[in-house]
Amino acid sequence: MRVCYALLILTFWMITSAVQAADVRSFDFRGIKMGMALEDVMELVGGDHTIKRDTKYGFVKGHELTLKEEDDSGSANLLVVFDAQGQAYQINSTQYINERRNLRRLFEVIFEKYGLDPATEKGKIIEDSSTRENRKWVQDICSCAEMIIDTEVLRSQERTRITVVIVDTDIREENDKANRTRYLDLEAARVQELKGGEGVKL
């Protein structure tokens, strides 16, 4: 079975009773769920693991797992972002299909699979046809989650791009706060050490 075609189908058929539950932790993409451990995700999909470190102090700020696949039908990129403890909080899935697709029809399929109703959901569709065909859906599911669906026909290349992003903003914000606290603590300790130097007047 073609890898990219399979990834595309999996994106559209993401198991999500979901949006009504207003919690991205109920979403499931290729077996990956929000809050899942890095080791478990690596066991599921493989991919390349990168540790994200603070540039000044070198402490671990987070992790990223990337997976790239390609076949005759196109290419697919998967990015899973984790907090410092290795807890998943963001999934980015992008596919390029080697042919033009009708974006309105793609959106209908995506909305149906995710259970989204553009007439009633708290979100908006952005369209751009001046330089390209582009339809984008931005959805704040709740204060704990957000979702973006972005599709584009690349006219010069006769390709269609489909991107789906799901974020657990609670985990992301907690990680950002912990990283800021860690940095400020280390910075304060460094300044204190400088002040303690003999003969130094600050």
N, C-alpha and C positions, 0 to 999 in steps of 0.2 A: 504493500500500500504506500502511495506516495507520502513522504514525510510532511511536506508543506500542506498538501490537501488535508491530511489528517489533522494537522495543527489548526487549520482554518475551521474545520468542522468542530474541533474541540473548543475553539474560542466561542463559536456561536452556540454550542450546546452546553456551555458551562452550567454545572448543576447549581441552580439558584432559585430557590423558591422565594427568595432573597430580598429583592428590593422592597417588597412589602414588609419584610422583617426589619428593614432599616438598619442592617448590621452586616458589614462586609465579612465579618467572621463566619457568616453562614455560606459565603461563596466558596466554590471549589473549582480550581482550574488545574486540570491534569493531576488531580489529587492534592494540589497545594492549597492550603488554607491560611488565612491570616493567623499570626501567632505561632505558626508551625516552626519547629526547630530547624536550624540550618542543616544539621546532619541528616534529618529525615527528608528534607527537600532534595539534598544531594543524592540520597539513596534512590529517590523516586525518578529524578530526571537527569542526574549527572551534572554536566556543565563545569564551568571554570569558576573557582572561588577566589575573590579578592577581598583582602582586609583593608578597610578604610581607616587611616590613622590621622590623628591631629598633627599638623605639619610642624608645630613648635615643640610639643612635649611627647609626641609619639604614642599616646594612649589610643586604644581601639575605640573608634567612634561608631563603627558599624561594619557590615559585611555586604557584599554583592555576589550574586550567582548569575552567570550569563550562559546562555545556550544558543548556538547558531546552527541552523540546519538549512540545506539547500538541495533542490532537485530540479527536474525539468519544468515543473509547474511554477517555481518561484523560490523565494527564500523566507525564512522565519527567524525572528530573534525573540528570545525570552530573557527578561531581566527580573530577578527577584531581589528586593532590598530588605535587609535585616537590621535590627538594632544592635547595640554593642554586645548584648547577651546572645545574639544569634536567633532572634525572634522575628519572623517574617511580618512586614507591614506594608509592602507594596509589590504589586505584580504589573509589569509592563509587557504586553504581547504585541508584536508588530509583524505583519505578514505582507509580503509583496507578491502579487499574482501577476504572471506574465501575460496579461490581457486586460482590456478595459472592461469594467463592470459598471452597471447602472447603480449609482450611489443611493438613489432613493429606494430602490429595491433592497439594497444591502441594509439600509437603515431599518426598513420594515422588518426584515429577517432578524436583525439584532434586537430591535425593540421587542419583538414577539418573544424571542428566546430569553431576554432578561426581564420580561414582564413590565416593560416601561410603556407608559401612555403619554406621548408628548403633549397631548391636550390638557392633561391634568398634573403631570409631574412638575416638581420645582426644578426647572432646568430650561435650557434654551438651545435651539439649533442655530448655528452660525454657518452661513453659506457664502462662498466666494467663487465667482465664475469669471472674474476679470482676467486673471492670468492662468487659472487652472480650475478644475472642478473640485470643489472641496465642501464637505459637510461635516460639521463637528457638533457633538452633543456634550454639554457640560452639565453635570448633575451633582448637586450636593444632596446625598441621600439622607444624611442626618449630621448632627454635630460630630459624630464619631467616624464618618466615612465620606469618601467622595469617589466619583466615577467619571471617566472621560472616554467617549467613543469618538474617534477621529478617522474619517475616510477621505481618500483623495485619489483622483485619476491623474497620473503623470502623463500628460499628453505627448510630450516629446519622446517618451520611452515606451508608450503603449503598455503601461503597467498600472495596477491599482494597489494602493496602500491601505491597510486596515490596522488601526492601533486601538487597543483597549487598555486602559489604565485603571486599576482599582487600588485604593489607599485606605488603610486603617489609620486615620489621623490621630487617634488617641495614642497608639503605640509610637507613631512618629514624633508627636509633641513631647511625650514623656522621654524619649531618647534624646531629642534636641535639648530639653531642659537638663537632663543628667549630664550631657556632654558640656553644656555651658557651665554647670556647677563644678565639674571636674577641672575644666580649664581655669576658672576663677580661683579655685582652691590652690592649684599649682602655681598660678601667677602670684597669688598672695604669699605663698611660701617662699617663692624666689625673691620677692621684694623684701620680705622679712629677713631673709638670709643676707641680702645686700646691706640692709640697715644694721645688721649685727656685726659687720666688718669693723675691725679696730681702726680708729682714726677717720672713719667715714662720717661725714656730716650731711644728712639729707633733711 
